[in-house]
Amino acid sequence: MDFLLPEIEGVVKIKMTRPGLTTKQLGEQLIIDIAKYKRHPACRTLFCVVYDPEGRITNPRGVENDLKDESDQMFTYVMIVPRST
């Protein structure tokens, strides 16, 4: 699911983990999404929110950090929720 926020030139991309979707596959999907939005003329910031209610992603902060990008072309932020304590 995507939400375009034209007033801030941003997009919110929502994903949810599920059985059979590995962390690697999720990362690959997000990399494809990031590349797609880098070409979108109305997107300067991409917020990727991954809902992981069962804690399937074993290293969520690592995935977030690996995909975060603050280049001149587009800012990309990834947040995997809920955050474990």
C-alpha positions in Angstrom: 0.0 0.0 0.0 1.3 3.4 -0.9 0.4 6.9 0.2 1.6 9.9 -1.8 2.0 13.1 0.3 2.5 15.8 -2.4 2.8 18.7 0.0 6.0 17.2 1.4 7.1 15.3 -1.7 6.9 12.1 0.2 5.6 8.6 -0.1 4.7 6.1 2.6 5.2 2.5 1.6 3.5 -0.1 3.9 4.5 -3.8 4.0 3.7 -6.7 6.3 5.7 -9.8 7.1 4.1 -13.2 6.6 5.0 -16.9 6.7 7.2 -17.8 3.7 8.5 -14.2 3.2 12.2 -14.3 4.3 14.1 -11.2 5.5 16.1 -11.5 2.3 13.0 -11.4 0.1 11.6 -8.5 2.1 14.8 -6.6 1.6 14.8 -7.3 -2.1 11.3 -6.1 -2.4 12.2 -2.9 -0.6 15.2 -2.3 -2.8 12.9 -2.6 -5.8 10.4 -0.2 -4.3 13.2 2.3 -3.5 14.5 2.2 -7.0 11.0 2.8 -8.3 10.4 5.8 -6.2 13.8 7.3 -7.0 12.4 7.8 -10.5 9.1 9.3 -9.3 9.0 13.1 -9.9 6.9 13.8 -6.8 9.0 11.8 -4.3 11.9 13.3 -2.4 11.4 11.2 0.8 10.3 7.6 1.1 9.1 6.2 4.4 9.0 2.4 4.4 7.0 0.9 7.3 7.1 -2.8 7.8 4.6 -4.3 10.2 6.1 -7.4 11.8 3.7 -8.4 14.6 5.2 -11.9 15.1 8.9 -10.7 15.1 9.8 -12.7 12.0 12.7 -10.3 11.2 15.6 -11.3 13.5 17.6 -8.2 13.1 15.1 -5.3 12.4 17.5 -2.5 13.2 20.1 -3.9 10.9 17.6 -4.0 8.0 16.6 -0.4 8.8 20.2 0.8 8.8 21.1 -1.2 5.6 18.3 0.5 3.6 18.4 4.0 5.1 19.7 6.5 2.6 20.0 10.3 2.9 21.4 11.1 -0.5 20.6 14.3 -2.5 18.4 12.3 -4.9 16.0 11.0 -2.2 15.9 10.3 1.5 14.8 6.8 2.4 13.8 5.7 5.9 12.8 2.2 7.0 11.0 1.4 10.2 10.1 -2.1 11.3 7.3 -2.1 13.9 6.4 -3.0 16.6 9.8 -2.2 18.1 11.0 -4.9 20.4 12.1 -3.8 23.9 
